[in-house]
Amino acid sequence: MSATSSAPSLTNSIFDPILAQKQPLATKFLTSAILKRRLAHAYLFSGRSPAANLELTVQLAAYLNCTERQPISLDQEELVEGQLSCALRHGGKELASVLPLFCQNCRWILTDTHPQALIKLDSEGSKSGKIAVEKTRLLTDELGKESQFIRVIYVPDAHQEVLHRPAANAILKTIEDPRSAVVFMLFAVRAEEVLPTIVSRCQVIPTRSENADTVAFSLTAPSSSPNLSAKPSAKKWQRGMESQDDQENIIAIKSIASKLADLHKRQAAVTFLEITKELQTLGANDAPYEWMLDALIEEETGRLSFRAISNFKVSKYLEKLIKLEEETKLQIEHYVSPKAAIESFCLSWYQLKNEFGYW
Ligand SMILES: [Zn+2]
């Protein structure tokens, strides 16, 4: 395992700012859970983002086990720099040069040599491609013992053909009610691919697929190229927007986002029609469609991220919304008329709201 370090962060996240930009929902979920002291025993992240998956797990394990960070008080809403893990506090430089400054736990976790705090459960060494039942039993035994560490279990592929029923059965009880401090981090492309007995014991959090993100990044900046580390507190979709037209686009998108936040069921159909027209007009005036989609989705996920921690319905809604955005971007990329793609996107979003509820 490896991990990169990046610029020091004063963004309100226990994760580094680059990861927080790539995976706004997952990083917000976990940070809010920590601030509210409501970290679950098990998370299932759905999506195609293998590199971000590992980063999320490593940075969470480092945060939970860092011996050099200050504690967080109960009613605290914002993190201060001293409360971040060594890796984040000394970030922005080559990992090898700052590693000696880290506490032992962070050093070991970041170099994948920690004997207990970060444990990988995968099919390595098994010819069938399934996780060996024996390996799972040994892990269950190990987790039944006391430990001075908060152990983070990384399951890079929780697909039911990998984390198959016999292996899953050996670990179900531990996932549901571990005897020691443990956080399971499971990953799968879709939650439906994972055994229902596992899913029901996890909080499901959608992640952005890495391909979609790459597309977003290459089209995000209509003006100058954004310096991503220069303004760590600004939102991704606002970065690099400097011209007069850009500023007007930002104002227009913010107004659409606030309409969505105030939506009520009764007038929702009319509002979504208005939003469709506004987006189409903005697009006709050269605001990039992919940028508009990114901006709206980031606002909506940010607004609901805390709720989604405790509400499976909200989390499922956001998963579908992110998928809808990715499909719409693909359509536009494949020369579907952007106007038609936006119309269908807004209609599907309206249907999602009706299906899942208005919050
Ligand atoms: Zn540390």
Residues whose N, C-alpha, C, O or C-beta is under 5 A from the ligand:
A	BS01	ZN	C66 T67 E68 S85 C86 C103 C106
